[in-house]
Amino acid sequence: MRSLRAELFVVDWGIAMIVRLFAAGVVALCLHGAVAASSERGEGSAIASPADVTGTAVPSGAIATRGVPDHRFKLVGTYTPDGVFRKATYGAEYLERWSAERLRGTRPAEVPPSFELTSSETVVQDFAPPWRAAKSFKSRSVVARLRDTIVRAAYGPERVLRAPTHVTMDSRQRLILTDPREPSIHVLDGRNSFRIQGGPNSRIWRPSGVAVDGDDNIYVADEQRAVILVYNPDGRFTRQLGKFHGENMFQQPTGIAIDRVRGRLYVLDSPLNELVEMDLNGRLMKRIGGFRNPSVEFDCPTEVAVEDNTIVVLDSFGTRIVVLDAKGNSVRDFKVANVPRTPKVSETGLALDAAGHVYVSGGNSAGVRIYTTAGKQVGSVGNSTSEQMRFSGVSGVWVASDRMYVADTDHSRVQVFARATSE
């Protein structure tokens, strides 16, 4: 018996190596063809060198930002639809398009359900009581594993990202994002990536805003269930916020943000035009706006961000920024240019960096615009001639240190940019 198992192991290992070498050869041929085609077209680089709006050329790889060097960004890489981060080289750009074409659906119609197209994520099921996960494990034969490996090499793995919207990052540098079409929460961390699965009989129905606290606990606003769900860093459900004596405190929570220093959770309830401040255990601190606090006026606020005692709210269906102090008092407001008045939350995003710059994503320009909290636009990022830097369905944006993360729902990806002056 041991001899037979050893032989099967050797056969299985050998077959797997042959399949990997074959797949690598196919990819190499594809890349060779792509480079040759680009040479014929005169393309010398994966990243274009656009000029800013003043006509001044910017460094190779930098995106034009209205002539302000401090706000120029260059593409670092992309989290592609299969959930894998790829650097911004020409080969990676070609592989991204190649994988995106194969990953248009969750599973190709030609592949029967009995075939396993394993994704790069571990699935964490989060069933709501009284439902429990019950899945028996059946070992697969050597022939079945070989068959699945060949099919996965031909058609690609199961799609990971479908329509990423809100995005954030924890202290471990893990990218965390919501995917309401799945529905699920993705925690992208290389080989340790996992997703918290939602859907029927689950706690998650339609995730919207996402934030993390100082201990890397994950807070998710579910706009359909009208609650805030809290998970530990490993994706295990810990508690639910937004219930008082069995009744919901929110009507439809959308954007959320956490002040990690003060331990405060800010939740936007768009239909009620309120910004609700809570502690991290769900205790209500105050309500800002709405009929309870008319000193601050909101009109369908959709996104909120907080940094260094400053709170900013994207208001009026994405056409206005309201700036508040730490006590919730209105400081100023200003209009946001080139953004259509739309009630679709998934079409816009908001971020605030440590220097006090406000980042608004989405809208007619399908890019990211950068403002000071005084309302002056100091930069814009988007719509380059490069395939990887062309925005279409931009939604959420997150800024951490010298990096900017932009979720693109149309292309099922998250792009990572670095400040051009920081490298």
Phi, psi and omega in degrees: 000315179297321180296320179295317178298320180297318179294318178297321179298315181296318179297315180298315180296318180296318179295317179299319179295320180297317179297318180296317180295321179296314179298319179297322178295319178297315180297319180298318179297319179298316181294321179299317178296322181293318180294320179297317179297321180292326179295321179295327180276352180085018179274122182254349184210152178288330185251125182287167176242078185286163173259149179281182186292343178272354180093000180276129180292143178248163183301154179303130180092349181270145178264138183298136179224052175056035172078010179257105186301327184294347183238030174268141181234150174234148182288128177264317181178185185218136166276107186279174185303337178274007175082009183258136177277130178232134181292160185275064171254168183295320178300319180293323179296318179294317179297326179296312179296320180297314181288325181295323179294324181279344185250030182298322178247171180292333178205131178300144183295336183283344185265119179296154180299337182289345179276138179262117174251077188299132178274178180275003182251147167272135183267125174254107179283135180233075181284142176277141178302145006270012181287144178224151179287134178216098183224117180280147182260128177237125179291147181254146183287168178299319180296318180295319179294321177296315179301314181295322180296318180294316180295321179294323178293328182279319187253349183090166180283176174301141180293139180261304182264129177252302180215072180298135182240279181275145185219145176208182181214145179258185184290344178273005183065030174270135179274127183239129183214156178261147181224085188294337179284338182294308343276148181191169172245125180258135172241102186267117184211054179061230180287347179262015181294147174209166175228144174268111189277134175249193180121197180303137179067011180252168177286326183270124177250307178215091181290142178236256181291154179218144179207162177231148179265188183294343178258013179067020170288145187257126179249128184233128174272122176257105187287341179274320178276345178063043177220169173249123180259137183241131179235150176283174184301339180268004177090012180270131181296134180243319182195169179234133180247152176108013176245139177223113183054040176084355180251150181288139174276340183242157173264314177203088179290136181241271180280144175224157177209154181234129169273101187290336180284312183272350181067048181239140177249128179248127183235127176269127174251092190302311182298331180268359180056043182236147167248116184258126177258129181225162168276176187285356174262001177094007179283129183290129177259309178195161173244129183247126182087190181070191181283345181279333181221074185289357178294337174244124183254125174243154176225092183055065175290143185236332183224150179220145176218151182220142179195125172053056176065016176240133178243132176237142182233132174273117193236176175054052180056037177084021182245000183214145174251129175249126181256127180238156172271182185296338180271359179088011178277139180289130179260310178194171172214157178207157181282149176255126184281152171059033177239126180287149177282102185222140178275001182281109184296324185292350183270353182226159177215166184213140176213158180222126181263175185294338180274001178085023177263139183258130181248123179242125182248157179091188179096193182299324182283346180054029178229207180236131176248144186242129182232158165276164178290351174274354177100005180272128177281125184243358180187164173207146182229126175149161175055055172278170176281346179287142181300316184287334183259015178267118181271148176223293182250054182295136178232265185284155177219144178221135181240125179223118180056240182258018181243148175230133181244126185236121178275132180241103185291323183294324181261003178054052183209167173232122181262143183245127181238152175238149176296131184296332182275354183267356182237000000 
